[in-house]
Amino acid sequence: MSRHLISYLLALKQICYSYLGIYSSILLVNVLLYCAAAIIYNLGIIRATRTIHDQLMDSVFHSTLRWLDETPLARVIARFTQDIRSVDGPVSQNLIWVVECAIGTVTKFGVVILFTPIFFGPSVVIAGAGLFLGNMYLKAQLSMKRETRSVELVTLIP
């Protein structure tokens, strides 16, 4: 083998290791962002649950004795579990899904811009078009929901 080929292979090896290091650091930042989002998410859920529980306890303890005598204990407990379930249920699951999608999108966008900066301009234009079309879709969806609700109400009236 010639010296030029050996020096070329060593330089190629060095370039591959530098790209691998950059990629590994991007993945490490992505994992750290996911961990931070999960920690913040869980702390927020705990805080929201405590707040709702404290407010419910205050409202029960500050109620009149007549209300406590008339209201069955099972109804009070059912209300507690229903309110706590609303915090732990679909709202929190949708929130973590949105956070994961946002972190993934920002990371992928950052990688593309880091390695090929020429895509920054077209990606901003595409993102603007996506925001515009998304807002237009949400407005149309809300008006359609209102119309279908009014039609459902008319059909329910005897």
N, C-alpha and C positions, 0 to 999 in steps of 0.2 A: 504494500500500500504506500501510496505517496504521502508525503508530509502535508500537502495541501488537503487531501481527503481526510486525513486524521484531524487536522485543525478545523476543517469544515464540520465534521461530525461532533467535535467537542463544542464548537460554537452553537450548533443546532441543539445539542443536549442542554446547554446553558439557557437557550431561549425557551425550550420546552419546560424546563424547571421554573423559569420566571413566570411563564403563563400559568403553570400549575399552581405556583404560589399565589398569584393574583386570584385565580379561581377559588382556591382553598380559603383565602381570606374573605372573599365575597360570601362563600357558603357559611363561614364562621359568623360573619356579621348577620346573615339571614337567620341562623339558628339563635343567636343572641337576641335578635329582635322578636322572634317567636316566643322565646322564653320570657322576655320582658312583658310582651303582650299577655301571655298566659298568667303571669303573676299579677299584673295590674287588673286583668279581667277577674280573677278569683278574689282579689281584695275588694274590688268594687261590688261583686255579688254578695260577699259577706257583709259589707257595709250597708248595702241596700236592704238585705234581709234583716239586719239588726235595726235599721231605722223603721222599717215597716212593723216589725215586732214591737218595738218600743212605743210607736204611735198607737198600735192596737191595744197594748196593755194600758197605756194612759187613758184611752177612751173607755175601756172596760172599767178600770178602777175609778174613774171620775164620773161614771154613770150613777144614776139614782138607784136606790135600793129596790124600788118598784120594778125598774127595768131588769135588774138582776133576778128578781123573783119570777117575772113573767117570761123571760127568755130562757129557753132550755140550754143547758150547758153544751149539748151536742151541736146546737146551731152556732154557738160562739166558737167552739173548736173547729167546726167545719169552715167558718169564715177565716179563722187564722190559717188553716192549711191551704185554703183556696188562694189567699193573698200571697202567701209564701211561695206557693207553686207557680204563681204568675211571674215571680221574679226568677225562680230557678228554671222555668220552662222555656217556652219558645222565644221569648224576648232575649234571654241571655244566650241561647243557642244561635240565634240569628246574629247577635252582636259579635260573637267570636268568629262566625263565618265571614262577616264583613271585614273584621280586622285581619284575618288570615288572607283573604283575597287582596286587601289593600297592601299588606306587606309583600306578598308575592308579586303583585303588579309593579310596585315601586322597585323591588329588587331586580326584576327582569328588565324593566326600563333602564335602570341604572347600569346594568351590565351591557346592554346594547349601546348606550350612549358612551360608556367608557371605552369600548373596543372600536366602535364605528361612530364617531361624533357627527358624521354627515347626516345621520338619521334623526337628529334632534329637531330640525325644522319640520319635516313631514310628520313626525310623531306629535308635535304640538298642534299642528293643523288637524290631524286625525282625532286627537283627544278633544279639541274644541268642537269638532263636528259630533263626536259621541256625546258630549255634554248637552249640546243643543238638541239632538234627536232624543236623548233620554228625557230631558225636560218636556219636550213636546209629547212624548209617549205618556208620561205621567199625567199631564193635563188631560189628554184624551181618555186615559183610563179612569180618572176620577169622574169625568162627566158621564162616561158609560156606566159606571157603578151607580151614580145618582139616578140615571134613567132606568136602569134595571130595578133598582130599589123602589122607585115610584110605581113601576109597572107591577111589581110583586105586591105592593101595598094595595093597589087598585083591585087586583085579583083576589086578595084575601078578604076584602070588605064584602059582606053578604048582601 
